[in-house]
Amino acid sequence: FLTLAEELAEASPVPLMLTGGVVRRPVAEQVLASGVDLVGMGSALAIDPDLPNRWRLDAAASVELAPVTIKDKAIASAASMARVRQQLRRLGRGKSTRPTASPVVALLKEQLLQRRALRRYRRWLQHRTPSIG
């Protein structure tokens, strides 16, 4: 998407961010040099939150994102993002990341978390909404 982002950056009155798979410093620098204002690195930082500091010591440092081998692209994408969110939740609880975490297990856990949250929301909503009748 870098070519499109470069074109948008030339004409955009607002700052632009490019995100998606940036795990190496030269790529991040190329994005910034293209006129884009911000590089999104959520997946890389979910695996190694210290990556920018490691780049200071070693410009070749990168993060290895284990591939998701699910054949269905939609499910593979959902599983990949579930794995990233799982890592971010771990970091938020003060735990270290688990780069080798299974994307399938992460997706299943996320489905359970979402169901639980939906049940809590429905109960809350029932108590807040007056009966119609």
N, CA, C and O atoms as a printed pandas DataFrame, in Angstrom:
     atom_number atom_name residue_name chain_id  residue_number  x_coord  y_coord  z_coord
0              1         N          PHE        A               1    0.804   -1.207    0.000
1              2        CA          PHE        A               1    0.000    0.000    0.000
2              3         C          PHE        A               1    0.845    1.268    0.000
3              4         O          PHE        A               1    0.308    2.375    0.044
4              5         N          LEU        A               2    2.159    1.110   -0.049
5              6        CA          LEU        A               2    3.017    2.281    0.061
6              7         C          LEU        A               2    2.816    3.254   -1.088
7              8         O          LEU        A               2    2.810    4.465   -0.870
8              9         N          THR        A               3    2.651    2.756   -2.301
9             10        CA          THR        A               3    2.454    3.642   -3.449
10            11         C          THR        A               3    1.185    4.467   -3.284
11            12         O          THR        A               3    1.193    5.674   -3.523
12            13         N          LEU        A               4    0.110    3.831   -2.882
13            14        CA          LEU        A               4   -1.142    4.544   -2.648
14            15         C          LEU        A               4   -0.975    5.559   -1.522
15            16         O          LEU        A               4   -1.452    6.689   -1.627
16            17         N          ALA        A               5   -0.302    5.164   -0.450
17            18        CA          ALA        A               5   -0.098    6.068    0.679
18            19         C          ALA        A               5    0.715    7.291    0.271
19            20         O          ALA        A               5    0.432    8.404    0.714
20            21         N          GLU        A               6    1.728    7.086   -0.578
21            22        CA          GLU        A               6    2.524    8.218   -1.070
22            23         C          GLU        A               6    1.645    9.205   -1.828
23            24         O          GLU        A               6    1.751   10.415   -1.629
24            25         N          GLU        A               7    0.788    8.697   -2.684
25            26        CA          GLU        A               7   -0.106    9.557   -3.462
26            27         C          GLU        A               7   -1.076   10.303   -2.549
27            28         O          GLU        A               7   -1.336   11.490   -2.746
28            29         N          LEU        A               8   -1.606    9.603   -1.556
29            30        CA          LEU        A               8   -2.527   10.236   -0.624
30            31         C          LEU        A               8   -1.822   11.289    0.223
31            32         O          LEU        A               8   -2.390   12.343    0.505
32            33         N          ALA        A               9   -0.585   11.006    0.628
33            34        CA          ALA        A               9    0.163   11.934    1.476
34            35         C          ALA        A               9    0.398   13.270    0.766
35            36         O          ALA        A               9    0.415   14.323    1.403
36            37         N          GLU        A              10    0.573   13.220   -0.529
37            38        CA          GLU        A              10    0.807   14.450   -1.293
38            39         C          GLU        A              10   -0.413   15.365   -1.257
39            40         O          GLU        A              10   -0.271   16.587   -1.224
40            41         N          ALA        A              11   -1.594   14.788   -1.263
41            42        CA          ALA        A              11   -2.817   15.584   -1.375
42            43         C          ALA        A              11   -3.590   15.723   -0.064
43            44         O          ALA        A              11   -4.504   16.543    0.026
44            45         N          SER        A              12   -3.247   14.957    0.922
45            46        CA          SER        A              12   -4.054   14.928    2.147
46            47         C          SER        A              12   -3.772   16.119    3.055
47            48         O          SER        A              12   -2.616   16.456    3.314
48            49         N          PRO        A              13   -4.837   16.751    3.535
49            50        CA          PRO        A              13   -4.660   17.837    4.504
50            51         C          PRO        A              13   -4.504   17.314    5.946
51            52         O          PRO        A              13   -4.195   18.082    6.858
52            53         N          VAL        A              14   -4.721   16.011    6.140
53            54        CA          VAL        A              14   -4.602   15.415    7.475
54            55         C          VAL        A              14   -3.428   14.445    7.501
55            56         O          VAL        A              14   -3.050   13.908    6.459
56            57         N          PRO        A              15   -2.856   14.216    8.657
57            58        CA          PRO        A              15   -1.748   13.249    8.757
58            59         C          PRO        A              15   -2.221   11.849    8.362
59            60         O          PRO        A              15   -3.362   11.467    8.622
60            61         N          LEU        A              16   -1.330   11.101    7.734
61            62        CA          LEU        A              16   -1.662    9.733    7.315
62            63         C          LEU        A              16   -0.809    8.718    8.059
63            64         O          LEU        A              16    0.342    8.972    8.413
64            65         N          MET        A              17   -1.416    7.561    8.281
65            66        CA          MET        A              17   -0.729    6.446    8.923
66            67         C          MET        A              17   -0.804    5.238    7.994
67            68         O          MET        A              17   -1.856    4.943    7.428
68            69         N          LEU        A              18    0.312    4.550    7.845
69            70        CA          LEU        A              18    0.343    3.312    7.068
70            71         C          LEU        A              18    0.620    2.180    8.045
71            72         O          LEU        A              18    1.525    2.265    8.874
72            73         N          THR        A              19   -0.153    1.147    7.937
73            74        CA          THR        A              19    0.004    0.019    8.848
74            75         C          THR        A              19   -0.135   -1.283    8.077
75            76         O          THR        A              19   -0.737   -1.331    7.004
76            77         N          GLY        A              20    0.423   -2.317    8.637
77            78        CA          GLY        A              20    0.258   -3.631    8.030
78            79         C          GLY        A              20    1.572   -4.338    7.759
79            80         O          GLY        A              20    2.178   -4.163    6.701
80            81         N          GLY        A              21    2.002   -5.125    8.704
81            82        CA          GLY        A              21    3.144   -5.990    8.481
82            83         C          GLY        A              21    4.514   -5.349    8.572
83            84         O          GLY        A              21    5.491   -5.946    8.120
84            85         N          VAL        A              22    4.624   -4.161    9.135
85            86        CA          VAL        A              22    5.934   -3.520    9.261
86            87         C          VAL        A              22    6.652   -4.137   10.451
87            88         O          VAL        A              22    6.243   -3.948   11.597
88            89         N          VAL        A              23    7.718   -4.873   10.178
89            90        CA          VAL        A              23    8.481   -5.550   11.232
90            91         C          VAL        A              23    9.973   -5.256   11.141
91            92         O          VAL        A              23   10.750   -5.700   11.986
92            93         N          ARG        A              24   10.376   -4.502   10.109
93            94        CA          ARG        A              24   11.805   -4.189    9.926
94            95         C          ARG        A              24   11.998   -2.677    9.841
95            96         O          ARG        A              24   11.178   -1.964    9.263
96            97         N          ARG        A              25   13.093   -2.207   10.426
97            98        CA          ARG        A              25   13.392   -0.775   10.452
98            99         C          ARG        A              25   13.485   -0.157    9.057
99           100         O          ARG        A              25   12.919    0.916    8.845
100          101         N          PRO        A              26   14.179   -0.788    8.088
101          102        CA          PRO        A              26   14.257   -0.162    6.761
102          103         C          PRO        A              26   12.881    0.081    6.134
103          104         O          PRO        A              26   12.688    1.066    5.421
104          105         N          VAL        A              27   11.945   -0.801    6.394
105          106        CA          VAL        A              27   10.594   -0.624    5.855
106          107         C          VAL        A              27    9.923    0.565    6.542
107          108         O          VAL        A              27    9.297    1.392    5.878
108          109         N          ALA        A              28   10.050    0.655    7.863
109          110        CA          ALA        A              28    9.465    1.785    8.593
110          111         C          ALA        A              28   10.066    3.098    8.101
111          112         O          ALA        A              28    9.349    4.081    7.914
112          113         N          GLU        A              29   11.379    3.115    7.892
113          114        CA          GLU        A              29   12.036    4.329    7.404
114          115         C          GLU        A              29   11.578    4.683    5.992
115          116         O          GLU        A              29   11.401    5.857    5.668
116          117         N          GLN        A              30   11.390    3.678    5.163
117          118        CA          GLN        A              30   10.909    3.915    3.794
118          119         C          GLN        A              30    9.515    4.531    3.828
119          120         O          GLN        A              30    9.217    5.441    3.056
120          121         N          VAL        A              31    8.665    4.038    4.718
121          122        CA          VAL        A              31    7.307    4.582    4.844
122          123         C          VAL        A              31    7.380    6.052    5.249
123          124         O          VAL        A              31    6.714    6.897    4.649
124          125         N          LEU        A              32    8.173    6.355    6.249
125          126        CA          LEU        A              32    8.277    7.748    6.712
126          127         C          LEU        A              32    8.898    8.652    5.646
127          128         O          LEU        A              32    8.497    9.807    5.501
128          129         N          ALA        A              33    9.865    8.134    4.910
129          130        CA          ALA        A              33   10.511    8.918    3.853
130          131         C          ALA        A              33    9.555    9.202    2.698
131          132         O          ALA        A              33    9.767   10.140    1.930
132          133         N          SER        A              34    8.514    8.400    2.576
133          134        CA          SER        A              34    7.566    8.570    1.471
134          135         C          SER        A              34    6.595    9.725    1.700
135          136         O          SER        A              34    5.838   10.088    0.800
136          137         N          GLY        A              35    6.614   10.307    2.909
137          138        CA          GLY        A              35    5.701   11.396    3.208
138          139         C          GLY        A              35    4.575   11.000    4.142
139          140         O          GLY        A              35    3.796   11.854    4.566
140          141         N          VAL        A              36    4.475    9.730    4.467
141          142        CA          VAL        A              36    3.476    9.266    5.424
142          143         C          VAL        A              36    3.941    9.708    6.812
143          144         O          VAL        A              36    5.134    9.663    7.112
144          145         N          ASP        A              37    3.004   10.131    7.653
145          146        CA          ASP        A              37    3.351   10.723    8.947
146          147         C          ASP        A              37    3.615    9.719   10.059
147          148         O          ASP        A              37    4.374   10.001   10.986
148          149         N          LEU        A              38    2.996    8.559    9.971
149          150        CA          LEU        A              38    3.063    7.613   11.077
150          151         C          LEU        A              38    3.058    6.186   10.552
151          152         O          LEU        A              38    2.358    5.864    9.591
152          153         N          VAL        A              39    3.852    5.336   11.199
153          154        CA          VAL        A              39    3.912    3.921   10.837
154          155         C          VAL        A              39    3.214    3.116   11.917
155          156         O          VAL        A              39    3.599    3.178   13.085
156          157         N          GLY        A              40    2.191    2.360   11.541
157          158        CA          GLY        A              40    1.494    1.492   12.476
158          159         C          GLY        A              40    2.203    0.150   12.553
159          160         O          GLY        A              40    2.440   -0.496   11.533
160          161         N          MET        A              41    2.539   -0.262   13.763
161          162        CA          MET        A              41    3.280   -1.519   13.944
162          163         C          MET        A              41    2.675   -2.364   15.066
163          164         O          MET        A              41    3.400   -3.014   15.818
164          165         N          GLY        A              42    1.355   -2.351   15.173
165          166        CA          GLY        A              42    0.701   -3.041   16.275
166          167         C          GLY        A              42    1.051   -4.507   16.386
167          168         O          GLY        A              42    1.320   -4.995   17.484
168          169         N          SER        A              43    1.053   -5.219   15.277
169          170        CA          SER        A              43    1.348   -6.658   15.328
170          171         C          SER        A              43    2.775   -6.907   15.775
171          172         O          SER        A              43    3.023   -7.769   16.618
172          173         N          ALA        A              44    3.712   -6.160   15.218
173          174        CA          ALA        A              44    5.123   -6.335   15.589
174          175         C          ALA        A              44    5.345   -5.987   17.057
175          176         O          ALA        A              44    6.059   -6.700   17.763
176          177         N          LEU        A              45    4.738   -4.895   17.521
177          178        CA          LEU        A              45    4.929   -4.482   18.908
178          179         C          LEU        A              45    4.191   -5.394   19.884
179          180         O          LEU        A              45    4.569   -5.481   21.052
180          181         N          ALA        A              46    3.147   -6.073   19.422
181          182        CA          ALA        A              46    2.461   -7.040   20.274
182          183         C          ALA        A              46    3.345   -8.252   20.533
183          184         O          ALA        A              46    3.208   -8.914   21.562
184          185         N          ILE        A              47    4.239   -8.542   19.615
185          186        CA          ILE        A              47    5.165   -9.664   19.784
186          187         C          ILE        A              47    6.413   -9.218   20.534
187          188         O          ILE        A              47    6.896   -9.918   21.424
188          189         N          ASP        A              48    6.936   -8.042   20.168
189          190        CA          ASP        A              48    8.140   -7.521   20.811
190          191         C          ASP        A              48    7.987   -6.026   21.062
191          192         O          ASP        A              48    8.343   -5.211   20.209
192          193         N          PRO        A              49    7.457   -5.662   22.235
193          194        CA          PRO        A              49    7.240   -4.242   22.511
194          195         C          PRO        A              49    8.529   -3.429   22.578
195          196         O          PRO        A              49    8.484   -2.199   22.554
196          197         N          ASP        A              50    9.653   -4.088   22.660
197          198        CA          ASP        A              50   10.949   -3.406   22.743
198          199         C          ASP        A              50   11.605   -3.234   21.372
199          200         O          ASP        A              50   12.753   -2.797   21.291
200          201         N          LEU        A              51   10.903   -3.565   20.309
201          202        CA          LEU        A              51   11.491   -3.534   18.969
202          203         C          LEU        A              51   12.129   -2.191   18.602
203          204         O          LEU        A              51   13.259   -2.195   18.112
204          205         N          PRO        A              52   11.483   -1.058   18.808
205          206        CA          PRO        A              52   12.139    0.210   18.453
206          207         C          PRO        A              52   13.469    0.421   19.184
207          208         O          PRO        A              52   14.419    0.949   18.607
208          209         N          ASN        A              53   13.532    0.010   20.448
209          210        CA          ASN        A              53   14.797    0.116   21.180
210          211         C          ASN        A              53   15.845   -0.825   20.611
211          212         O          ASN        A              53   17.024   -0.478   20.548
212          213         N          ARG        A              54   15.430   -2.003   20.201
213          214        CA          ARG        A              54   16.378   -2.937   19.585
214          215         C          ARG        A              54   16.899   -2.381   18.273
215          216         O          ARG        A              54   18.052   -2.622   17.917
216          217         N          TRP        A              55   16.058   -1.631   17.536
217          218        CA          TRP        A              55   16.500   -1.014   16.283
218          219         C          TRP        A              55   17.627   -0.015   16.522
219          220         O          TRP        A              55   18.490    0.159   15.661
220          221         N          ARG        A              56   17.630    0.632   17.662
221          222        CA          ARG        A              56   18.709    1.577   17.979
222          223         C          ARG        A              56   20.054    0.877   18.055
223          224         O          ARG        A              56   21.083    1.441   17.684
224          225         N          LEU        A              57   20.037   -0.350   18.537
225          226        CA          LEU        A              57   21.277   -1.113   18.683
226          227         C          LEU        A              57   21.621   -1.911   17.434
227          228         O          LEU        A              57   22.793   -2.133   17.130
228          229         N          ASP        A              58   20.596   -2.337   16.716
229          230        CA          ASP        A              58   20.796   -3.197   15.542
230          231         C          ASP        A              58   19.704   -2.901   14.523
231          232         O          ASP        A              58   18.564   -3.340   14.677
232          233         N          ALA        A              59   20.057   -2.155   13.485
233          234        CA          ALA        A              59   19.076   -1.755   12.470
234          235         C          ALA        A              59   18.465   -2.958   11.760
235          236         O          ALA        A              59   17.392   -2.842   11.169
236          237         N          ALA        A              60   19.124   -4.098   11.807
237          238        CA          ALA        A              60   18.612   -5.292   11.131
238          239         C          ALA        A              60   17.666   -6.116   12.011
239          240         O          ALA        A              60   17.109   -7.113   11.552
240          241         N          ALA        A              61   17.483   -5.709   13.261
241          242        CA          ALA        A              61   16.584   -6.458   14.151
242          243         C          ALA        A              61   15.176   -6.451   13.578
243          244         O          ALA        A              61   14.733   -5.459   12.999
244          245         N          SER        A              62   14.490   -7.553   13.742
245          246        CA          SER        A              62   13.112   -7.636   13.264
246          247         C          SER        A              62   12.334   -8.585   14.155
247          248         O          SER        A              62   12.876   -9.189   15.081
248          249         N          VAL        A              63   11.074   -8.698   13.858
249          250        CA          VAL        A              63   10.186   -9.603   14.584
250          251         C          VAL        A              63    9.744  -10.670   13.613
251          252         O          VAL        A              63    9.408  -10.386   12.463
252          253         N          GLU        A              64    9.748  -11.883   14.079
253          254        CA          GLU        A              64    9.286  -12.996   13.255
254          255         C          GLU        A              64    7.847  -13.314   13.643
255          256         O          GLU        A              64    7.591  -13.820   14.736
256          257         N          LEU        A              65    6.915  -13.018   12.753
257          258        CA          LEU        A              65    5.518  -13.344   13.001
258          259         C          LEU        A              65    5.251  -14.727   12.422
259          260         O          LEU        A              65    5.307  -14.921   11.208
260          261         N          ALA        A              66    4.964  -15.674   13.285
261          262        CA          ALA        A              66    4.709  -17.034   12.832
262          263         C          ALA        A              66    3.531  -17.035   11.869
263          264         O          ALA        A              66    2.498  -16.429   12.151
264          265         N          PRO        A              67    3.677  -17.706   10.745
265          266        CA          PRO        A              67    2.585  -17.712    9.764
266          267         C          PRO        A              67    1.368  -18.472   10.282
267          268         O          PRO        A              67    1.480  -19.407   11.075
268          269         N          VAL        A              68    0.217  -18.044    9.811
269          270        CA          VAL        A              68   -1.026  -18.740   10.124
270          271         C          VAL        A              68   -1.300  -19.651    8.939
271          272         O          VAL        A              68   -1.373  -19.186    7.801
272          273         N          THR        A              69   -1.449  -20.923    9.193
273          274        CA          THR        A              69   -1.558  -21.903    8.105
274          275         C          THR        A              69   -2.988  -22.337    7.805
275          276         O          THR        A              69   -3.196  -23.345    7.130
276          277         N          ILE        A              70   -3.953  -21.608    8.287
277          278        CA          ILE        A              70   -5.359  -21.920    8.007
278          279         C          ILE        A              70   -5.636  -21.575    6.547
279          280         O          ILE        A              70   -5.263  -20.493    6.092
280          281         N          LYS        A              71   -6.268  -22.453    5.823
281          282        CA          LYS        A              71   -6.474  -22.245    4.379
282          283         C          LYS        A              71   -7.517  -21.184    4.063
283          284         O          LYS        A              71   -7.359  -20.440    3.096
284          285         N          ASP        A              72   -8.562  -21.100    4.844
285          286        CA          ASP        A              72   -9.595  -20.100    4.614
286          287         C          ASP        A              72   -9.029  -18.736    5.014
287          288         O          ASP        A              72   -8.690  -18.519    6.177
288          289         N          LYS        A              73   -8.930  -17.821    4.049
289          290        CA          LYS        A              73   -8.268  -16.541    4.300
290          291         C          LYS        A              73   -8.986  -15.698    5.348
291          292         O          LYS        A              73   -8.337  -15.034    6.156
292          293         N          ALA        A              74  -10.296  -15.718    5.345
293          294        CA          ALA        A              74  -11.044  -14.915    6.325
294          295         C          ALA        A              74  -10.795  -15.428    7.739
295          296         O          ALA        A              74  -10.568  -14.641    8.657
296          297         N          ILE        A              75  -10.836  -16.736    7.912
297          298        CA          ILE        A              75  -10.595  -17.316    9.240
298          299         C          ILE        A              75   -9.140  -17.122    9.633
299          300         O          ILE        A              75   -8.844  -16.838   10.793
300          301         N          ALA        A              76   -8.231  -17.274    8.680
301          302        CA          ALA        A              76   -6.810  -17.065    8.962
302          303         C          ALA        A              76   -6.553  -15.640    9.428
303          304         O          ALA        A              76   -5.787  -15.418   10.366
304          305         N          SER        A              77   -7.187  -14.682    8.779
305          306        CA          SER        A              77   -7.020  -13.284    9.171
306          307         C          SER        A              77   -7.587  -13.044   10.567
307          308         O          SER        A              77   -6.960  -12.377   11.390
308          309         N          ALA        A              78   -8.759  -13.581   10.830
309          310        CA          ALA        A              78   -9.373  -13.427   12.155
310          311         C          ALA        A              78   -8.491  -14.070   13.232
311          312         O          ALA        A              78   -8.328  -13.505   14.314
312          313         N          ALA        A              79   -7.929  -15.232   12.946
313          314        CA          ALA        A              79   -7.068  -15.925   13.906
314          315         C          ALA        A              79   -5.779  -15.141   14.137
315          316         O          ALA        A              79   -5.291  -15.053   15.263
316          317         N          SER        A              80   -5.241  -14.583   13.081
317          318        CA          SER        A              80   -4.017  -13.793   13.202
318          319         C          SER        A              80   -4.244  -12.572   14.084
319          320         O          SER        A              80   -3.436  -12.280   14.965
320          321         N          MET        A              81   -5.332  -11.865   13.851
321          322        CA          MET        A              81   -5.633  -10.679   14.656
322          323         C          MET        A              81   -5.992  -11.062   16.094
323          324         O          MET        A              81   -5.682  -10.320   17.027
324          325         N          ALA        A              82   -6.640  -12.209   16.277
325          326        CA          ALA        A              82   -6.954  -12.670   17.633
326          327         C          ALA        A              82   -5.661  -12.937   18.396
327          328         O          ALA        A              82   -5.569  -12.648   19.589
328          329         N          ARG        A              83   -4.668  -13.487   17.711
329          330        CA          ARG        A              83   -3.374  -13.750   18.348
330          331         C          ARG        A              83   -2.717  -12.431   18.767
331          332         O          ARG        A              83   -2.145  -12.342   19.853
332          333         N          VAL        A              84   -2.795  -11.419   17.920
333          334        CA          VAL        A              84   -2.222  -10.113   18.259
334          335         C          VAL        A              84   -2.942   -9.522   19.465
335          336         O          VAL        A              84   -2.298   -9.041   20.398
336          337         N          ARG        A              85   -4.275   -9.554   19.452
337          338        CA          ARG        A              85   -5.031   -9.002   20.577
338          339         C          ARG        A              85   -4.734   -9.768   21.871
339          340         O          ARG        A              85   -4.681   -9.172   22.947
340          341         N          GLN        A              86   -4.542  -11.075   21.767
341          342        CA          GLN        A              86   -4.194  -11.879   22.943
342          343         C          GLN        A              86   -2.862  -11.405   23.524
343          344         O          GLN        A              86   -2.709  -11.284   24.739
344          345         N          GLN        A              87   -1.904  -11.139   22.640
345          346        CA          GLN        A              87   -0.594  -10.670   23.103
346          347         C          GLN        A              87   -0.711   -9.288   23.752
347          348         O          GLN        A              87   -0.073   -9.025   24.771
348          349         N          LEU        A              88   -1.517   -8.415   23.169
349          350        CA          LEU        A              88   -1.708   -7.087   23.736
350          351         C          LEU        A              88   -2.374   -7.165   25.113
351          352         O          LEU        A              88   -2.028   -6.404   26.017
352          353         N          ARG        A              89   -3.328   -8.084   25.269
353          354        CA          ARG        A              89   -3.951   -8.271   26.575
354          355         C          ARG        A              89   -2.922   -8.763   27.598
355          356         O          ARG        A              89   -2.936   -8.329   28.750
356          357         N          ARG        A              90   -2.027   -9.670   27.178
357          358        CA          ARG        A              90   -0.971  -10.159   28.071
358          359         C          ARG        A              90   -0.092   -8.993   28.521
359          360         O          ARG        A              90    0.217   -8.853   29.704
360          361         N          LEU        A              91    0.305   -8.162   27.559
361          362        CA          LEU        A              91    1.143   -7.011   27.896
362          363         C          LEU        A              91    0.418   -6.081   28.856
363          364         O          LEU        A              91    1.023   -5.546   29.785
364          365         N          GLY        A              92   -0.877   -5.887   28.635
365          366        CA          GLY        A              92   -1.672   -5.024   29.503
366          367         C          GLY        A              92   -1.766   -5.545   30.924
367          368         O          GLY        A              92   -1.963   -4.769   31.860
368          369         N          ARG        A              93   -1.627   -6.853   31.094
369          370        CA          ARG        A              93   -1.644   -7.449   32.433
370          371         C          ARG        A              93   -0.243   -7.564   33.025
371          372         O          ARG        A              93   -0.055   -8.157   34.088
372          373         N          GLY        A              94    0.749   -6.986   32.319
373          374        CA          GLY        A              94    2.117   -7.007   32.829
374          375         C          GLY        A              94    2.855   -8.309   32.553
375          376         O          GLY        A              94    3.913   -8.550   33.134
376          377         N          LYS        A              95    2.323   -9.140   31.689
377          378        CA          LYS        A              95    2.968  -10.407   31.352
378          379         C          LYS        A              95    3.799  -10.247   30.089
379          380         O          LYS        A              95    3.621   -9.294   29.331
380          381         N          SER        A              96    4.700  -11.184   29.872
381          382        CA          SER        A              96    5.489  -11.169   28.643
382          383         C          SER        A              96    4.674  -11.791   27.510
383          384         O          SER        A              96    3.701  -12.508   27.746
384          385         N          THR        A              97    5.082  -11.510   26.299
385          386        CA          THR        A              97    4.367  -12.053   25.146
386          387         C          THR        A              97    4.746  -13.512   24.926
387          388         O          THR        A              97    5.745  -14.006   25.451
388          389         N          ARG        A              98    3.922  -14.181   24.138
389          390        CA          ARG        A              98    4.178  -15.570   23.753
390          391         C          ARG        A              98    4.106  -15.633   22.234
391          392         O          ARG        A              98    3.051  -15.942   21.681
392          393         N          PRO        A              99    5.211  -15.344   21.550
393          394        CA          PRO        A              99    5.207  -15.282   20.080
394          395         C          PRO        A              99    4.774  -16.576   19.393
395          396         O          PRO        A              99    4.322  -16.545   18.248
396          397         N          THR        A             100    4.905  -17.694   20.069
397          398        CA          THR        A             100    4.542  -18.967   19.442
398          399         C          THR        A             100    3.113  -19.388   19.755
399          400         O          THR        A             100    2.727  -20.522   19.474
400          401         N          ALA        A             101    2.327  -18.488   20.333
401          402        CA          ALA        A             101    0.936  -18.819   20.683
402          403         C          ALA        A             101    0.170  -19.269   19.443
403          404         O          ALA        A             101    0.346  -18.727   18.352
404          405         N          SER        A             102   -0.664  -20.249   19.631
405          406        CA          SER        A             102   -1.470  -20.780   18.532
406          407         C          SER        A             102   -2.546  -19.791   18.115
407          408         O          SER        A             102   -3.320  -19.337   18.957
408          409         N          PRO        A             103   -2.614  -19.445   16.825
409          410        CA          PRO        A             103   -3.673  -18.550   16.377
410          411         C          PRO        A             103   -5.059  -19.176   16.506
411          412         O          PRO        A             103   -6.036  -18.462   16.731
412          413         N          VAL        A             104   -5.157  -20.488   16.369
413          414        CA          VAL        A             104   -6.449  -21.170   16.494
414          415         C          VAL        A             104   -6.949  -21.071   17.939
415          416         O          VAL        A             104   -8.115  -20.757   18.179
416          417         N          VAL        A             105   -6.064  -21.339   18.888
417          418        CA          VAL        A             105   -6.440  -21.238   20.299
418          419         C          VAL        A             105   -6.795  -19.791   20.636
419          420         O          VAL        A             105   -7.758  -19.541   21.362
420          421         N          ALA        A             106   -6.025  -18.840   20.116
421          422        CA          ALA        A             106   -6.318  -17.421   20.359
422          423         C          ALA        A             106   -7.696  -17.051   19.825
423          424         O          ALA        A             106   -8.440  -16.318   20.477
424          425         N          LEU        A             107   -8.040  -17.556   18.639
425          426        CA          LEU        A             107   -9.342  -17.257   18.052
426          427         C          LEU        A             107  -10.465  -17.861   18.896
427          428         O          LEU        A             107  -11.479  -17.206   19.136
428          429         N          LEU        A             108  -10.292  -19.083   19.341
429          430        CA          LEU        A             108  -11.309  -19.720   20.182
430          431         C          LEU        A             108  -11.478  -18.969   21.502
431          432         O          LEU        A             108  -12.602  -18.737   21.945
432          433         N          LYS        A             109  -10.363  -18.589   22.130
433          434        CA          LYS        A             109  -10.440  -17.829   23.379
434          435         C          LYS        A             109  -11.147  -16.498   23.160
435          436         O          LYS        A             109  -11.962  -16.072   23.978
436          437         N          GLU        A             110  -10.827  -15.850   22.046
437          438        CA          GLU        A             110  -11.457  -14.557   21.770
438          439         C          GLU        A             110  -12.962  -14.709   21.568
439          440         O          GLU        A             110  -13.738  -13.862   22.009
440          441         N          GLN        A             111  -13.374  -15.784   20.905
441          442        CA          GLN        A             111  -14.804  -16.029   20.716
442          443         C          GLN        A             111  -15.495  -16.188   22.072
443          444         O          GLN        A             111  -16.588  -15.662   22.282
444          445         N          LEU        A             112  -14.859  -16.908   22.982
445          446        CA          LEU        A             112  -15.425  -17.090   24.317
446          447         C          LEU        A             112  -15.492  -15.761   25.069
447          448         O          LEU        A             112  -16.492  -15.463   25.722
448          449         N          LEU        A             113  -14.431  -14.970   24.976
449          450        CA          LEU        A             113  -14.423  -13.661   25.630
450          451         C          LEU        A             113  -15.530  -12.762   25.083
451          452         O          LEU        A             113  -16.193  -12.054   25.840
452          453         N          GLN        A             114  -15.725  -12.795   23.773
453          454        CA          GLN        A             114  -16.763  -11.966   23.168
454          455         C          GLN        A             114  -18.151  -12.422   23.589
455          456         O          GLN        A             114  -19.022  -11.590   23.845
456          457         N          ARG        A             115  -18.369  -13.725   23.662
457          458        CA          ARG        A             115  -19.675  -14.231   24.116
458          459         C          ARG        A             115  -19.950  -13.809   25.550
459          460         O          ARG        A             115  -21.057  -13.384   25.880
460          461         N          ARG        A             116  -18.944  -13.926   26.394
461          462        CA          ARG        A             116  -19.095  -13.538   27.795
462          463         C          ARG        A             116  -19.406  -12.046   27.897
463          464         O          ARG        A             116  -20.290  -11.644   28.655
464          465         N          ALA        A             117  -18.690  -11.233   27.143
465          466        CA          ALA        A             117  -18.928   -9.786   27.166
466          467         C          ALA        A             117  -20.321   -9.454   26.649
467          468         O          ALA        A             117  -20.974   -8.556   27.181
468          469         N          LEU        A             118  -20.783  -10.151   25.635
469          470        CA          LEU        A             118  -22.118   -9.909   25.094
470          471         C          LEU        A             118  -23.192  -10.277   26.118
471          472         O          LEU        A             118  -24.184   -9.561   26.256
472          473         N          ARG        A             119  -23.005  -11.374   26.829
473          474        CA          ARG        A             119  -23.967  -11.752   27.873
474          475         C          ARG        A             119  -24.027  -10.685   28.967
475          476         O          ARG        A             119  -25.107  -10.297   29.412
476          477         N          ARG        A             120  -22.835  -10.210   29.397
477          478        CA          ARG        A             120  -22.810   -9.150   30.416
478          479         C          ARG        A             120  -23.504   -7.894   29.911
479          480         O          ARG        A             120  -24.249   -7.256   30.656
480          481         N          TYR        A             121  -23.270   -7.536   28.665
481          482        CA          TYR        A             121  -23.888   -6.335   28.088
482          483         C          TYR        A             121  -25.401   -6.490   28.020
483          484         O          TYR        A             121  -26.136   -5.557   28.345
484          485         N          ARG        A             122  -25.869   -7.655   27.603
485          486        CA          ARG        A             122  -27.320   -7.877   27.526
486          487         C          ARG        A             122  -27.974   -7.784   28.896
487          488         O          ARG        A             122  -29.055   -7.212   29.031
488          489         N          ARG        A             123  -27.317   -8.348   29.921
489          490        CA          ARG        A             123  -27.852   -8.244   31.284
490          491         C          ARG        A             123  -27.885   -6.790   31.732
491          492         O          ARG        A             123  -28.875   -6.339   32.308
492          493         N          TRP        A             124  -26.815   -6.058   31.474
493          494        CA          TRP        A             124  -26.755   -4.643   31.827
494          495         C          TRP        A             124  -27.862   -3.875   31.113
495          496         O          TRP        A             124  -28.542   -3.042   31.713
496          497         N          LEU        A             125  -28.032   -4.164   29.835
497          498        CA          LEU        A             125  -29.024   -3.462   29.029
498          499         C          LEU        A             125  -30.440   -3.741   29.529
499          500         O          LEU        A             125  -31.284   -2.844   29.540
500          501         N          GLN        A             126  -30.699   -4.973   29.941
501          502        CA          GLN        A             126  -32.013   -5.324   30.479
502          503         C          GLN        A             126  -32.344   -4.502   31.716
503          504         O          GLN        A             126  -33.486   -4.081   31.894
504          505         N          HIS        A             127  -31.371   -4.275   32.556
505          506        CA          HIS        A             127  -31.609   -3.517   33.787
506          507         C          HIS        A             127  -31.707   -2.026   33.531
507          508         O          HIS        A             127  -32.266   -1.302   34.355
508          509         N          ARG        A             128  -31.193   -1.557   32.440
509          510        CA          ARG        A             128  -31.206   -0.128   32.126
510          511         C          ARG        A             128  -32.401    0.282   31.284
511          512         O          ARG        A             128  -32.800    1.447   31.302
512          513         N          THR        A             129  -32.980   -0.661   30.543
513          514        CA          THR        A             129  -34.064   -0.348   29.626
514          515         C          THR        A             129  -35.410   -0.602   30.295
515          516         O          THR        A             129  -35.680   -1.719   30.736
516          517         N          PRO        A             130  -36.260    0.425   30.376
517          518        CA          PRO        A             130  -37.575    0.207   30.984
518          519         C          PRO        A             130  -38.423   -0.711   30.104
519          520         O          PRO        A             130  -38.289   -0.715   28.880
520          521         N          SER        A             131  -39.274   -1.469   30.730
521          522        CA          SER        A             131  -40.164   -2.369   29.989
522          523         C          SER        A             131  -41.145   -1.554   29.169
523          524         O          SER        A             131  -41.653   -0.524   29.613
524          525         N          ILE        A             132  -41.399   -2.036   27.966
525          526        CA          ILE        A             132  -42.396   -1.396   27.093
526          527         C          ILE        A             132  -43.650   -2.263   27.165
527          528         O          ILE        A             132  -43.589   -3.474   26.950
528          529         N          GLY        A             133  -44.753   -1.653   27.462
529          530        CA          GLY        A             133  -45.931   -2.497   27.512
530          531         C          GLY        A             133  -47.083   -1.882   28.077
531          532         O          GLY        A             133  -48.137   -2.512   28.167
